Structure formats: structure tokens, C-alpha cells
């Protein structure tokens, strides 16, 4: 039986189609892992190699992997050799060890039945990974053996690779009729986007987690479906996010949203390291501090130390000569601008593309590390971080995960940074005082709520939708009281 991928066939590296071993490289480059196997003396001849295929397994892709395995039951063994950045290895192991449990959510619906079975959302037991119920462990006539070899850059891993193939023996062959292929379709989450100006969305929140949660909601509601080379996505262009209080959040809060605090700390350290791993095509730390032949992050610090009001503390990570020519391996984080503003160090970052579910929050934590690296020597507190994502998206197949994370989302009253309004009746007028703290910024007078509404909109006096709705109700009540002669008291 030849290996035939149902999904991601263009991203898999097939060695010997009749092989019985699959190699998962997780977050490591497939080409690097293949080269390391070659260095370990593993047979990679397409005619004789026991290895059928090499492929990655990032945060996404588990559903496709399981379906490929069901369609290719000759794969008896899975070797894991790569960086495990997102916990996808643990999810795979838990799927076969513990199975699935129901995970009902009122926010999730699938488009239709598949193969006569109602599609439901489940959770892999012992994890936070959501998955549909069409692929279950009991569908596998023989569960693949999973062997963890380690990270490919480590010499000890090479020794484990050699030891494995020295002792490896294939399972006895099974007649093809006893191991039929199973083709399980991928279900689609039922969703449609709401109308908006997709390029105009801005999210302002105090903390990174609050901002991240709001981003998932905005994309799931307003993102447009697009077909990319990687698959179908819900995408928003040029999303701007402002985090007003960028702090390392409580570990319990991070874990509630399935983020590992220690992983975020490692990511922050990597963000500042100038070295690049042999299994990486780029790293942000390398681009910031080494790639262009200079430590540009240190140069930014020197400029700000020489002139705290400097507006040239700007650097790019994009290399036109290379990045416009090569097919892959380009950085997503492309520019950084640092500025002292209102007595604090502000950071403004631009990202070419962003995976909203798995990449946005770790990247913000990396930016927080950059901000701390610069702010401490300058003696400045950390100010707001602004992140502009030219393209930010959610994989349509992962939309159920996003919606489940949002299932607890509730309304929270936020103070409008533009101020507040005090309404009263003054003779024959409605008096609207625009205030901030104890200061009256401007007074508006009129007899009609609609005229006052138009003046306030003209002056951009409000920035919060809930505040605007509240003020509209109060203006309508004030006009009614002015017309009828009743007393008015602002709610």
C-alpha cells in the first residue's frame, strides 16, 4: 500500500511511499530534520527506506494528521523529532491514550452531517484541544507506536535516531484487505461574517489577554473568508491593537486560556537572543541583533539614551534582497518603532501576518521583553504597546476552538478615555457638560436630542460604543422631560 496524503500533500516530504514509518518534525523545518537523519546514517533511499514521509505538526493540523493516518493504515510507527512549541505532541499522545469527551458549546455549529453521523465538538481528554467527533481512537485498527527522539539540533537526539533504527523491526505484514483505507471528511464550522470596514478595526484593552480575547471575537465576527496557500482562513487586514498596561499576567489567568507561562518566558528570552538555531529559517532575535551585521536593538537604545525625544528609534526586520526572492522563511514581525511619550516608553510593532489563535499573544510577550530591555536602562516605565497586523486570521478548521474560548465572554463596563457627560435641564435647554475628571471641557446646549447628538458626533466626543448608546438614552429622556415639564434626573 502506497502512502497517499488526503491533506497537506504539498507540504509533506515523501521518501518511500511503501514505507511504514512517519516522522513528525513538529515546529522544526522538515529539510533540517531530513538532513540530520541523513547524518545519523538512516536509509533515505526512495526504494528501500522504511520511512514513508516527513511532516510538521504545528498548533494546527492534528485533524488532518489523524485523517491521513486512517487513510494510510500501513504507517505503523510515528517518530517525533522536532521542537515542541505548542503542545501538539501531547495532544496527539492523549488522543490515542485517553480518547475524546463531549465539549458542548452554544457558539459552535457544523454545516451538516458527515457519513450519516452528526458532527459534534469534542475535547481530547486531559487536554484543552477541541476536535470533531468524526475521528476517534477506536477507528484505528492498529494504533501507531509513537517514539519521541528529541530536538534535532541535539547530538543526543542523533544517537537516539541511530539506536532506534539499529533495533527497529517492522511489524508482521498485514494483508491489505485487513487494513482498508478510511476516508473521513473534514467538517466545516458554520459561520458568516458581519458587515464592517474590515481595514478599520481597532482593539484597545488593558492587558494582553484581554486584547487577545477581543481579537478572536472581532475576527470570528467580521473576518472575511479567504483562500490562501495554507488553506481557508477568516482574515482581517490592518488590525490595530493597543495594550495600555502590558504586564506579565497571573499564571492562573494564562493557563485558563491554555497558555504555558514558562513557555512565554522562554519565548521572551528567545526574542532577545541574537543566535539562530540550525533548524530555524529565521528568528526575531537574530533579525533584531545579528542578521544585518549590527545589534540594532542596542542601537535603538543608544539613540534614546542620547536624545529621549528621538523619533528615529526605528528598525526593520525585513530584508528586501532576500525576503522578496525566497519561497519561504520570511519573518512575520517586520518593523519596530520605540518612542518616549507621556513620560513612558511606548512600543509600536508591525507584523506582516499573524495567526490569531496561537501566535499573537506570544509575540506580544516578546515585544514586552524588548520594551523592558529598553525601558530599564532609560529609567522609564512601560507605556502602551501598539501592534498592527497587516493580515491576521483564524484557520476556518480551528474556528470551533476560537468560539469555545469565547463562550464565557461577557459585557464589561469600561470608562471612555474621552471623558464623561453630565446632563441637566437649564431653562429651555438641555445642557450637556463634557467632563474629564473634575474639569468641564465643553458645554453643549439645545432643545432637541438629535441636534446634540450631531454636535457630539462632529466633535468625536465619545470613543466607546456602550457610552454612546447610554448617552443617546439620556438625551432622549431629557428631551421628553423638557417637552412635558417633568423633572429630569440623569441615570
N, C-alpha and C positions, 0 to 999 in steps of 0.2 A: 504494500500500500504506500503510495507516494504522499508526501506532505503537501497539502493544498490549503493555503490560508483562505478563510472566508473574509477576514477583516485584516486591515493594515498590511496587505500583501506587499505594497510598495515600500513599506518601512522595515520589513523583515529581511534578514540576510540568510538565504537558504544555502546550506553546504551540500548535504547529500539527501535528496528527497526521500530516500528509503531509510534514513537513519531513525533511531528510536530515542534520541536524546534531544531535548530543547534546552537552550541556555538563556536565562533571563539576566540581562545586564542592568536592570533597574534604571538608575539615573546616569549610569556611565555610558560613554559612547561605544556603540557596538564595534566600530572599527578598532578601537583600542583594546577591547576585551578579546577580539579575534586575534589580534597581534600577540597579546600576552599568552593565549592558548598555544599559539604557534611557537612562542619562545619556550613554553613548557614541553614542547615535543609532542603535542596532541596531533593525531592524524586528522587533517582537514582536507584530504583528497576527496573531491566530489563523488568518486566511485567507491571509496572504501570507508570513509569516515562514519563513525557511529552517530555523529551529530547531524541532526536534520536542519536545525535552524537556530539563529541567534536573534534576540529581540529585546527591546527595552520594556520596562513596566514602570511608568511614572505613577502619579497620583490617580490618573485616569487610566483606562484600558483594561481593567480587570474583567469586565463583562466580555470584552472581545477575546481576551486570552482564554477564558473558560469555554467559549463557543468554538474557538479554534481547536482546543484540545478535544472537545466532544466530536468534532468533525474529523479529527486525526487521531483515533484511538491507539495507533501504533506508537505514539510518544509515551514511553514507559517511565522516563526519568526527566526531572527538571533540575538543572544545575543553576544555582543563583550565584552570580559573580558580578558585583557592582555596588555602587553607593546607594544605600537605602535611606533616602531623604524624606520620604512621605509616608512610610509605614505600609506601603503596598505589599511588601513581603509578608508581614504579619497578617494582613487581611487575607492573603492567599492561603497561608497555613491554617488560619482559623476557619476558612470556608470548608476545607476538607476535614478538619478535626471536629468541628462543633456544629456545622450546618447553619441553617437560617432560622430566624424567628420573625413573626409579623411585626411590622412597624407602621401602623396606620397613621395617616396624616390627612387632614381635610384639605390640605393645599396641593395634594398630588393626585393626578388622574392620568390614565393612559388612554391612548386613542381608541384601541379596540382589543378584542380578544386575539390570542395568537394560538394557532393549532388547537382550537376548541377549548382553551384554558383562559380563565380570567387573569389578566395581568395585575399583580399586586406588588406593593413595595414591601421589601423585607430588609432586615438587618442581619449581617453576619454576626453570629453570637460571639459575645466577648469583645466586640469592636464597635466602632461608630460608623462603619461603612454600610451605606444603603445600596441595595441591589434589587433587581426584579426577581420574581419567583420562578421564572421560566427555566433557569439553570439551577439545579440542585445537586448536592453531592451524590445522591443515590442514582443519578443518571449515568455516572461513570462506572462502567463495568469493572475497571481496574484503576484505582487511584494512582496517579503518577507519584513516584518517590521524589521527594524534594531534598536536595543536598545543598547546604549553604557553604560556599567556598570562601567568601570574604570579599574585600575590596581588591580590585585587580592590580592596583599600584603596589600592594604589599608583597614582598618576597615570600612571606609565609603562605600567601594565597597560591602563588605559583607551585609551591611544594605540595599544597593540598590538591591542586589540579593534577599534578603528576601522580600523586598517591591514588587518587580516585581512579584514574584510567589504568593504573597498574593493576588494581584489584578488581576492576569492574567486569562483571559478566552479564550479558543480556539475559532477560527472562526468556523462558522457552517460547518459541513462536506459537502464536495462536492462529488457527485458520481464519481467513478474512471474514467468512460467514459468521463467525462467533464474535466479531468485533465490528459491527456495522457503524458506518458514519451516521452522526446525528446532526441535523441542521436545525439549530434553534435561532429564530429571528430575534433581532434587537427590537424591543418595544420603544415607542416614542411617547414622551410626555406630552399631554395635550395642553397647549398654551398658545395664546396670541398676544402680540404686543399692543400696548395702548398708544394712541397718537401723542406726539410731542415734537419739539425740535430736538432731534437726538444729539446734536452737537452742543446743546446749551445747558446740559445738566451739571449742577454743582452740588456737592455734598459738603456740609460744614458740621463737624462734630468735635466733641472734646477729646476723645481718646481713639486710638487706632481701631479697637474692637468695635466701638460704636459706629465709626465710619465704615468699616468693612461690612458690618451687618446692613447698613443703609445702602451700600453699593450693590450688594446682592439683590436687595429689593428693587432698586432702580433699574438694574439690568433685566431682572426677571419680568418687570412690568413694561418697560419701554424699549428694551433691546430689540433690534431688528434681526431676523434670521438671515444669515449669510452662509454661503457655501465656500469654505476655504480648502486649501490643500489638505489640511489636517482633519477636515470634516465639517459638519454643520455647527454653527455657533450662533448664540444670541449676542449681538455686538452693539456697543455704543462708541461713537467716536469722540475724542477730545473731552473725556470726563475729567472734571476738576474736583479735587478733594482737598479740603483744608482740615487739618488736625490741630486744634488750638492748644491742646495740652498733651504733647507727645511724651508719655511716660511708659515705663515697663509695667504692664498691668499685673494684677494679682494672679498668681499661678492658677488658682481655682477658676477664675473667670476665663483664662486662656484654655484650660482643659475642658471647660464646659462646651467650648466651640471646637474641641478636638485639636488644639494646638499644643505642642510639647514645649514648655518653657525652656528646657535645656537645648532643644534643637534651635530655638530662636536665639539663644545666647551664642551657640556655635556659629550660627549664620551671621550674627553681628561681628564676631571675630573674623570670619572669612571675608566680610565686606571690607575690612581694613587691611587684609594681608595682601602684599604685593606679589606673592607667589601664585602660580597656576599649576594645578595637578596635571599629571601626564594624561589622565583620562578626560580632561576638560578641553573644549574648544576655546573657551574664554572664561574669565571670572571678573566680577566687578572690581574686586580689589586689585587685580593685575592691571586692568584698564586704568584705574584711578592712579596707581602708584608706580607702575613699571613699564607698561606696554609702549608708551610714547617716548621712552628714554629719559623720563624725569618723574619725580614724585610730585604730581600735580596737586595732590591733596595738601601736601606740605607747602606748595607754592601759594595755594589759596590762603592758608593760614598766615603765611608771611605777608601777603598783601593786606589782610585785615589787621594784622599787628602794626603795620606801618601806617595805615590810614583806616580807622574804624568806619569811616563813611565811604570806603571804596566800593565802586559798583562794577569792578572788573574781576571780582572773585567768582569767575565763571569758567567751567571746564566742560569738555565733551568727552564721551567715551566711544563715539562712533568714528571709525576710520574709513573715510570715503574710498581711499585707494584699495583697501581690502574688502570692506563690508559690502560694497556695491558689486563686487565681482564674484565672490564665492557663493556657492549654493546654500550654505547653512553655516551656523556657528557665529551669528551676529548677536551683539548684546541687545537686550530689551531696554535696559537703562541707558539713556543716551546723553543726558546733559544734567548739570548741577549748577545752581546759582545760589550763593550764600550772601547774606546782607544783614547788617545790624539795622534793626527797625524797631522803633518804640522801646529802645533800651534792651533788646533781646536779639539773639542770633536766629534769624529765620533761614529756612532751607526750602528751596524750590527745585523740584526734580521733574524731569520729563522722561517718560517711558514710551518707547515705540509701540510695544504691545504688552498686554497684561492678561494673565489668567486670573480671573477674579477670585475663584474659589481657593486656589492653592498657592498662588504666588504673590498676590497683592500685599497681604499682611506681613509675611516675612520680609518683603522688600522695604516696607515702611520701617520695620525694626532695624534693617540695615542702615537706612537713612538716619535713624535715631542715633546709631553708633557713630556715623560721620558727624552728626551735629554735636555730639558730646566730645568727639575728638577735637573739634574746632572751638567749641564754646569754652571748655575748661581753661585752656591757655589764655583766652581772651578775657576771662573773668566775667562772662556774660551768661545769663540764664538762657534756657532753651525756649525759643519762641515757636510760633506756628510752623508746621511743615505743610507745604503745598505740593500735591502730586498731580500732574497732568498725564493722563494715559491717552495717547493718540488712538489706540484701539484696545478696548477692554471688553472681554467676552466671557461667556459661560458655555461650555460644551453642552449641546442640547441633550446628550445622553446623560449628563450629570445634573440636569435641572431638578430632578427629584431630590438630590442631595441639598441643593441650594434652598428649595422650598421647605424642606424639613427643618433646616437650620433657622428658617424664618417663622416657623409655626408658633413660636412664643412671642413674636413681635407685637408690642402693644404701644398705645399712644403715650407719649411723654411730653409734658409741657416744658417748653424751652423759652427762655427770655429772649426777646427780639433784641439783637445788638443795636438796632436803630433807635431804641428807646420805647416809651410807652405813652399813652394818651389819657388825659383827664377830660371828661365830658361834663358839661353842665348847661343849663339854660340861663341866658343873660339877657333879660328884657325880651325882645322879639327875635333873638338869635340863638342858634345852637353854637356854643363856644367849645372849640376843640383845642386843648393845650398839648402840644408835642413836647414831652419832657424826657430828660435823661438824668437820673439821679434826682437832685433837688433843683435842677436848672430847667426853666422853660425855654425851649429852643425857638419855638414859633407858635403863634396863635392863628387859628382858622375860624372864621365866622360865616354863618349862612343860615337860611331858613329851610333848605332842602338837603336831605341826606345825600342825594345823588351829586349835588354840586360840591359838597365837602369831599365826597368820595373821589371825584375827579381831581380836586386840588391835591389831595394826599397822594394819589397815584402819580400826578405830574411831578411832585417833589421827591418821589421814591422814598417816602417817609417810613415805609414798612419793608421788612425783608422776609417775614415769616408768614406762611400761608394761614396757619391757625390764628395768628394775631389779626390778620386781615379779615377773616371770617367773623371773629369776635367783634372787631370794631364795626363791621357792617351791621351786625345785630344791634349794637348800642346806638349807632346813628339812626337806624330805623325807629327804635323805641323813643329816642329823643325827639325826632320829628313828629311822631304820633302824640307825644305829651305836649309839645309846643302847639299843635293844632287843636287839641282837646282841652288844654288848660290844666291838665293833671300835673302833679309833681313828678319830676324825673330824678331818679337816683341810679347812678351807674352801677351795674352789676360787678 
